[in-house]
Amino acid sequence: MIARACSRACVPALLAGALTAATAAHAAGPETRIRWASVGLLAGSAQPVAAMADYQWDVRPHAAWGAQLLAGLGRFAAGLRGWQGGTTQSLGLAGVTDPNVRMSSLELVARARLAEWRGIALAATAAGGRLALRYSPDQVTVGTSGAPVEVTLSPVHEWVVGAGLALQAPLPGDWNWGLELERRVFALDTAHRNGSSIEYARETFGDWDARVAVTHAWNW
């Protein structure tokens, strides 16, 4: 089973580097003076990587949703995103209900528009923040040869980083719609049986996120 995760302080450096590089590449030009902001709703799917199946996670795509706020200057933007999905993890214990696992994150987002054709824009994205894994039910009763044992499935908190691509196209008025594909990475402490012993390790996992975004934007 997967145990509690540990923190990794790599998010601030990743986002700072992305924004610094983007700003330096386009320091001049009239487009850089256009300030804008947007608020959007996100819906799509999240799929854990195949390696998580080794720990009895269901790695099929599952529904996910969220919201995003961005503020930009020309073709560069940064903001905040909330994203939530879920799956199940099999405990492999007779008479014990397999818990659902809710995966929710709050992330800083940076993006830079790479190209535009007839109003359709292609952007590179980077994100980083905190991921929380919570089980439901978070307590299970395990039968033993003696008295049953109550086991608590504690929440797991971990740093998560990701990168991807986004397409955006205009709708009537100040509305836009878009498609986003992102690969995220996080690390978890693991424990598994190897013969008569238990082996502990820290392994890198992640997920693939596909999103449809509907946003309202305005300039000032």
C-alpha positions as CSV (number, residue, x, y, z in Angstrom):
1,M,0.0,0.0,0.0
2,I,1.1,3.6,-0.4
3,A,2.1,5.4,2.8
4,R,2.3,9.0,3.7
5,A,4.2,11.2,1.2
6,C,7.0,13.7,2.0
7,S,7.4,17.3,0.7
8,R,9.7,18.5,-2.0
9,A,10.3,22.3,-2.3
10,C,10.8,22.6,-6.1
11,V,7.6,24.5,-7.1
12,P,8.8,28.1,-6.6
13,A,11.9,27.6,-8.7
14,L,10.0,26.0,-11.5
15,L,7.4,28.7,-11.8
16,A,9.9,31.6,-11.4
17,G,12.1,30.1,-14.1
18,A,9.2,29.8,-16.5
19,L,8.0,33.3,-16.0
20,T,11.5,34.8,-16.2
21,A,12.4,33.1,-19.4
22,A,9.0,34.0,-21.0
23,T,9.3,37.7,-20.0
24,A,12.9,38.0,-21.3
25,A,12.0,36.5,-24.7
26,H,9.3,39.1,-25.4
27,A,10.4,42.2,-23.6
28,A,9.3,44.6,-26.4
29,G,6.4,45.0,-28.7
30,P,2.9,46.5,-28.4
31,E,1.3,43.2,-27.4
32,T,3.3,43.1,-24.2
33,R,1.4,46.2,-23.0
34,I,-2.0,44.6,-23.2
35,R,-3.1,43.6,-19.7
36,W,-5.9,41.0,-19.3
37,A,-7.5,38.7,-16.8
38,S,-9.7,35.6,-17.1
39,V,-11.8,33.3,-15.0
40,G,-12.7,29.8,-16.2
41,L,-14.3,26.5,-15.4
42,L,-12.5,23.3,-16.2
43,A,-13.9,19.7,-16.8
44,G,-12.2,16.6,-18.2
45,S,-10.4,13.5,-17.0
46,A,-7.4,12.5,-14.9
47,Q,-5.6,9.2,-15.4
48,P,-2.9,7.9,-13.0
49,V,0.2,6.5,-14.6
50,A,0.4,2.8,-15.2
51,A,3.0,2.3,-12.4
52,M,0.3,3.0,-9.8
53,A,-1.5,-0.2,-10.8
54,D,1.4,-2.0,-8.9
55,Y,-0.1,-0.6,-5.7
56,Q,-3.7,-1.6,-6.7
57,W,-4.8,1.8,-7.9
58,D,-7.4,1.9,-10.7
59,V,-5.5,3.6,-13.4
60,R,-8.3,4.1,-15.9
61,P,-9.3,7.7,-16.7
62,H,-11.7,9.2,-14.2
63,A,-13.8,12.4,-14.3
64,A,-12.2,15.6,-12.9
65,W,-13.1,19.2,-12.7
66,G,-11.9,22.6,-11.4
67,A,-11.6,26.3,-11.9
68,Q,-8.8,28.7,-12.9
69,L,-8.0,32.4,-12.5
70,L,-5.3,34.0,-14.7
71,A,-3.9,37.5,-15.1
72,G,-1.7,38.3,-18.1
73,L,0.5,40.8,-19.8
74,G,0.3,40.3,-23.6
75,R,1.1,36.6,-24.3
76,F,2.2,35.7,-20.8
77,A,0.0,34.9,-17.8
78,A,0.1,33.5,-14.3
79,G,-2.6,32.5,-11.9
80,L,-4.2,30.0,-9.6
81,R,-5.9,26.7,-10.4
82,G,-7.9,24.2,-8.3
83,W,-8.3,20.7,-9.7
84,Q,-10.0,17.6,-8.3
85,G,-10.5,14.1,-9.5
86,G,-10.5,10.6,-8.0
87,T,-10.0,6.9,-8.3
88,T,-10.1,3.8,-6.2
89,Q,-7.4,1.7,-4.5
90,S,-7.9,-2.0,-3.8
91,L,-6.7,-3.1,-0.4
92,G,-7.0,-6.8,-1.2
93,L,-8.6,-7.6,2.1
94,A,-11.6,-10.0,2.4
95,G,-14.7,-8.3,3.7
96,V,-13.1,-4.8,3.5
97,T,-14.6,-2.2,1.1
98,D,-12.0,-0.7,-1.2
99,P,-11.8,3.0,-0.6
100,N,-12.3,5.8,-3.0
101,V,-9.3,8.2,-3.3
102,R,-10.0,11.9,-3.9
103,M,-7.1,13.7,-5.5
104,S,-7.3,17.5,-5.1
105,S,-4.7,20.1,-5.8
106,L,-4.2,23.9,-5.6
107,E,-1.5,25.1,-8.0
108,L,0.2,28.2,-9.3
109,V,0.0,28.3,-13.1
110,A,2.2,30.0,-15.7
111,R,1.7,30.0,-19.4
112,A,3.2,31.6,-22.5
113,R,1.5,31.8,-25.9
114,L,3.7,30.2,-28.6
115,A,1.7,30.8,-31.8
116,E,-1.6,32.0,-33.0
117,W,-3.5,31.3,-36.2
118,R,-6.9,32.8,-37.1
119,G,-7.7,33.4,-33.4
120,I,-6.6,30.0,-32.3
121,A,-3.7,30.2,-29.8
122,L,-1.2,27.6,-28.7
123,A,0.4,28.0,-25.3
124,A,3.0,26.2,-23.2
125,T,2.0,25.7,-19.6
126,A,3.7,25.0,-16.3
127,A,2.2,24.4,-12.9
128,G,3.2,23.5,-9.4
129,G,1.5,23.4,-6.0
130,R,0.1,21.0,-3.3
131,L,-1.7,17.7,-3.9
132,A,-3.9,16.1,-1.3
133,L,-5.0,12.5,-1.4
134,R,-7.9,11.7,0.9
135,Y,-9.6,8.3,1.4
136,S,-13.3,7.5,1.7
137,P,-14.0,5.7,3.9
138,D,-10.9,6.7,5.9
139,Q,-11.2,3.9,8.4
140,V,-11.4,0.2,7.7
141,T,-11.8,-2.8,10.0
142,V,-9.4,-5.7,9.4
143,G,-10.2,-9.1,10.7
144,T,-7.5,-11.0,12.6
145,S,-7.3,-14.2,14.5
146,G,-8.0,-12.1,17.6
147,A,-10.0,-8.9,17.9
148,P,-10.6,-6.9,14.7
149,V,-8.2,-4.1,14.1
150,E,-9.3,-0.5,13.1
151,V,-6.9,1.0,10.5
152,T,-7.0,4.7,9.7
153,L,-6.2,5.8,6.1
154,S,-4.6,9.1,6.8
155,P,-4.6,11.9,4.2
156,V,-1.4,12.3,2.1
157,H,0.0,15.7,1.1
158,E,2.6,16.1,-1.5
159,W,4.2,18.7,-3.9
160,V,3.1,18.3,-7.5
161,V,4.6,19.9,-10.7
162,G,3.4,19.6,-14.2
163,A,3.8,20.9,-17.8
164,G,1.7,20.7,-20.9
165,L,0.1,22.5,-23.9
166,A,-3.1,24.4,-24.2
167,L,-5.2,25.5,-27.2
168,Q,-7.7,28.4,-27.0
169,A,-10.3,29.6,-29.5
170,P,-12.7,32.6,-29.2
171,L,-16.4,32.4,-28.7
172,P,-18.9,35.3,-29.1
173,G,-18.4,38.2,-26.8
174,D,-15.5,38.0,-24.3
175,W,-15.8,34.2,-24.0
176,N,-13.2,31.6,-25.0
177,W,-13.0,27.8,-25.0
178,G,-9.9,25.7,-24.9
179,L,-8.3,22.3,-24.6
180,E,-5.5,21.5,-22.2
181,L,-3.3,18.4,-21.9
182,E,-0.9,18.2,-18.9
183,R,1.5,15.7,-17.4
184,R,1.9,16.0,-13.7
185,V,4.6,14.4,-11.4
186,F,4.6,13.7,-7.7
187,A,6.5,11.4,-5.3
188,L,5.1,9.0,-2.7
189,D,6.6,6.9,0.0
190,T,5.7,3.2,-0.7
191,A,5.7,-0.1,1.2
192,H,5.2,-3.5,-0.3
193,R,5.9,-7.1,0.7
194,N,8.9,-8.9,-0.8
195,G,8.8,-12.5,0.5
196,S,8.7,-12.4,4.2
197,S,9.9,-8.8,4.6
198,I,8.4,-5.3,3.9
199,E,10.3,-3.0,1.6
200,Y,10.0,0.8,1.9
201,A,10.9,3.2,-0.9
202,R,10.2,6.5,-2.4
203,E,8.9,6.4,-5.9
204,T,7.8,8.9,-8.5
205,F,4.3,8.7,-9.9
206,G,2.0,11.1,-11.7
207,D,-1.1,11.5,-13.9
208,W,-2.2,12.7,-17.3
209,D,-4.9,15.5,-17.2
210,A,-7.1,16.4,-20.2
211,R,-9.3,19.4,-19.7
212,V,-11.9,21.5,-21.6
213,A,-11.9,25.1,-20.4
214,V,-14.6,27.7,-20.8
215,T,-13.3,31.2,-19.8
216,H,-14.5,34.8,-19.7
217,A,-11.7,37.3,-20.3
218,W,-11.4,41.1,-20.3
219,N,-8.7,43.6,-21.0
220,W,-7.8,46.8,-19.2
